[in-house]
Amino acid sequence: MRQKRNRLAVAVIVVVGVGYWIYFATAPWRTMRKFVRAVESEDVETIVALAHPDEIKHCGLTVESVKAILNATLGKWRPFKAVKVGKAGVDRDLGWHHWYVIWGDAQTGNPIAFNKVMGAFPPLGIQSPQLFSDLFVCPTDKGWRVNVTVFLIDLALCVYGRPGAYLVLRSAGMKGYLTYMTEPGHFEPLPFPALRAR
């Protein structure tokens, strides 16, 4: 009887341990999916809630700035949805998970054939001009969070190119962005676009 209880206890511990490991290992994926769903439904409150805390504190990321940038980028192709989400890599040292999202028409499911920056990006399987954005999920003190500023910069660059993207971002109130190299409590300032002389 005692051996039976011990085996049962060990089995329960193993199942709970494996379950916890699976839950923890898929946490970045769940965060990414929640973020993509929030973008598709234009739920800017959830988008900002999933942002890295330093983006809110230092980079000018607000509900209003996200709404303005989404309207100026993906808003041009309403209704839109993510037609493909692919894993691009993981930085094992820092724990940053990298995905890319190809955006498309919500009714037809076809990718939006528009990109001012590049015609194709074969490393990600993008063979023609398509509207896509990078999505990074990183560990923070508040749990897994999305690097929203880089996501928005990618969208603006695809739609407007340089220097127009930076003008759109600045007019929405964004001051900067984070990278995996950014020191805690700091941010990388948005570049000032060179304005043409008249």
C-alpha positions as CSV (number, residue, x, y, z in Angstrom):
1,M,0.0,0.0,0.0
2,R,2.8,2.4,0.9
3,Q,4.6,1.7,-2.4
4,K,1.4,2.4,-4.3
5,R,1.1,5.8,-2.6
6,N,4.7,6.7,-3.2
7,R,4.3,5.8,-6.9
8,L,1.2,7.9,-7.1
9,A,2.9,10.8,-5.4
10,V,5.9,10.6,-7.8
11,A,3.5,10.4,-10.8
12,V,1.6,13.5,-9.6
13,I,4.9,15.4,-9.1
14,V,6.1,14.4,-12.6
15,V,2.8,15.4,-14.2
16,V,2.7,18.7,-12.4
17,G,6.3,19.4,-13.3
18,V,5.9,18.6,-16.9
19,G,2.7,20.6,-17.0
20,Y,4.4,23.6,-15.5
21,W,7.4,23.3,-17.9
22,I,5.0,23.2,-20.9
23,Y,3.1,26.2,-19.6
24,F,6.3,28.2,-19.0
25,A,7.8,27.1,-22.3
26,T,4.8,28.2,-24.3
27,A,4.3,31.5,-22.4
28,P,6.1,33.6,-25.1
29,W,3.9,32.0,-27.8
30,R,0.7,32.7,-25.8
31,T,1.8,36.4,-25.3
32,M,2.5,36.7,-29.1
33,R,-0.9,35.3,-30.0
34,K,-2.7,37.5,-27.5
35,F,-0.9,40.5,-29.0
36,V,-1.7,39.6,-32.6
37,R,-5.4,39.1,-31.7
38,A,-5.4,42.5,-30.1
39,V,-3.9,44.1,-33.2
40,E,-6.4,42.4,-35.4
41,S,-9.3,43.7,-33.3
42,E,-7.6,47.0,-32.8
43,D,-7.8,46.6,-29.0
44,V,-5.2,49.3,-28.2
45,E,-5.6,48.9,-24.4
46,T,-4.5,45.3,-24.6
47,I,-1.7,46.2,-27.0
48,V,-0.3,48.8,-24.5
49,A,-0.9,46.4,-21.5
50,L,1.3,43.9,-23.3
51,A,4.1,46.4,-24.0
52,H,7.5,46.4,-22.2
53,P,7.2,48.6,-19.2
54,D,10.1,50.8,-20.3
55,E,8.3,51.5,-23.6
56,I,5.4,53.0,-21.7
57,K,7.6,54.9,-19.2
58,H,10.3,56.3,-21.6
59,C,9.3,55.9,-25.3
60,G,6.0,57.7,-25.4
61,L,3.9,54.6,-25.9
62,T,0.3,55.4,-25.0
63,V,-3.2,54.2,-26.1
64,E,-3.4,57.4,-28.2
65,S,-0.1,56.9,-29.9
66,V,-0.8,53.2,-30.7
67,K,-4.2,54.1,-32.1
68,A,-2.8,56.9,-34.3
69,I,0.0,54.7,-35.7
70,L,-2.4,51.7,-36.3
71,N,-4.8,54.1,-38.1
72,A,-2.0,55.4,-40.2
73,T,-0.6,52.0,-41.1
74,L,-2.8,48.9,-41.0
75,G,-5.9,51.1,-40.9
76,K,-5.4,51.8,-44.6
77,W,-6.4,48.2,-45.3
78,R,-9.4,47.6,-43.0
79,P,-10.5,44.9,-42.3
80,F,-7.0,43.3,-41.8
81,K,-5.7,40.2,-40.1
82,A,-2.5,38.2,-39.6
83,V,-2.4,35.8,-42.5
84,K,0.9,34.2,-41.5
85,V,2.9,34.2,-38.2
86,G,6.3,32.6,-38.4
87,K,9.0,32.0,-35.9
88,A,12.2,33.8,-36.8
89,G,14.4,32.8,-33.9
90,V,15.3,33.0,-30.2
91,D,18.1,34.7,-28.4
92,R,18.9,32.0,-25.9
93,D,21.1,34.3,-23.7
94,L,18.5,37.1,-23.3
95,G,15.3,35.0,-23.8
96,W,13.9,37.2,-26.6
97,H,11.6,35.4,-29.0
98,H,11.3,36.7,-32.5
99,W,8.3,36.2,-34.8
100,Y,7.3,37.9,-38.0
101,V,3.7,38.6,-39.0
102,I,2.4,39.0,-42.6
103,W,-0.7,41.1,-42.7
104,G,-3.5,40.5,-45.1
105,D,-7.1,41.2,-46.1
106,A,-9.5,39.7,-43.4
107,Q,-12.0,38.8,-46.1
108,T,-9.9,37.1,-48.7
109,G,-6.9,36.0,-46.5
110,N,-4.5,37.3,-49.2
111,P,-1.4,39.2,-48.0
112,I,-1.4,42.9,-48.4
113,A,0.9,43.4,-51.4
114,F,2.6,46.6,-50.3
115,N,6.0,47.4,-48.8
116,K,7.9,50.6,-49.3
117,V,11.1,49.3,-47.8
118,M,11.8,45.9,-49.5
119,G,10.3,43.9,-52.3
120,A,11.0,40.5,-50.7
121,F,12.7,38.9,-47.7
122,P,13.6,35.3,-48.6
123,P,15.0,34.4,-45.2
124,L,11.5,34.7,-43.8
125,G,9.9,33.1,-46.9
126,I,8.5,36.4,-48.1
127,Q,9.0,36.2,-51.9
128,S,7.1,39.4,-53.0
129,P,6.3,42.8,-51.5
130,Q,4.1,42.1,-48.5
131,L,3.2,44.1,-45.5
132,F,4.9,42.5,-42.6
133,S,6.3,43.3,-39.2
134,D,8.7,41.9,-36.7
135,L,7.4,40.9,-33.3
136,F,9.7,40.4,-30.3
137,V,8.5,38.9,-27.0
138,C,10.9,39.3,-24.1
139,P,11.0,38.5,-20.4
140,T,10.5,41.4,-17.9
141,D,9.8,41.9,-14.2
142,K,6.1,41.9,-15.1
143,G,6.2,38.7,-17.1
144,W,6.5,38.2,-20.9
145,R,6.0,41.4,-22.8
146,V,6.0,42.5,-26.5
147,N,8.4,45.1,-27.9
148,V,5.6,47.2,-29.3
149,T,7.8,50.1,-30.4
150,V,9.8,48.0,-32.8
151,F,6.5,46.4,-34.1
152,L,5.1,49.9,-34.8
153,I,8.3,51.2,-36.4
154,D,8.3,48.2,-38.8
155,L,4.7,48.8,-39.8
156,A,5.4,52.5,-40.4
157,L,8.6,51.8,-42.4
158,C,6.7,49.3,-44.6
159,V,3.9,51.8,-45.3
160,Y,5.8,55.1,-45.6
161,G,9.5,54.3,-46.0
162,R,12.1,56.7,-44.8
163,P,11.8,59.6,-43.7
164,G,8.0,59.5,-43.7
165,A,7.8,56.7,-41.1
166,Y,9.6,58.7,-38.6
167,L,7.4,61.7,-39.2
168,V,4.3,59.5,-38.6
169,L,5.8,58.0,-35.4
170,R,6.9,61.4,-34.0
171,S,3.5,63.0,-34.8
172,A,1.8,60.2,-32.8
173,G,4.0,61.0,-29.8
174,M,6.6,58.2,-29.9
175,K,10.1,59.3,-28.8
176,G,12.1,56.1,-29.1
177,Y,12.3,52.3,-29.0
178,L,13.9,49.5,-27.2
179,T,16.3,46.8,-28.4
180,Y,17.8,43.8,-26.7
181,M,20.9,46.0,-26.2
182,T,19.1,48.9,-24.5
183,E,20.0,49.3,-20.8
184,P,17.1,49.1,-18.4
185,G,15.6,52.5,-17.8
186,H,16.9,53.9,-21.1
187,F,15.7,53.9,-24.7
188,E,17.0,54.5,-28.2
189,P,15.7,57.8,-29.6
190,L,13.9,57.8,-33.0
191,P,16.1,59.2,-35.7
192,F,15.3,62.7,-36.9
193,P,14.6,62.4,-40.6
194,A,16.5,64.7,-42.9
195,L,14.1,67.2,-44.3
196,R,14.5,68.4,-47.9
197,A,15.6,72.0,-48.4
198,R,13.0,74.0,-50.4
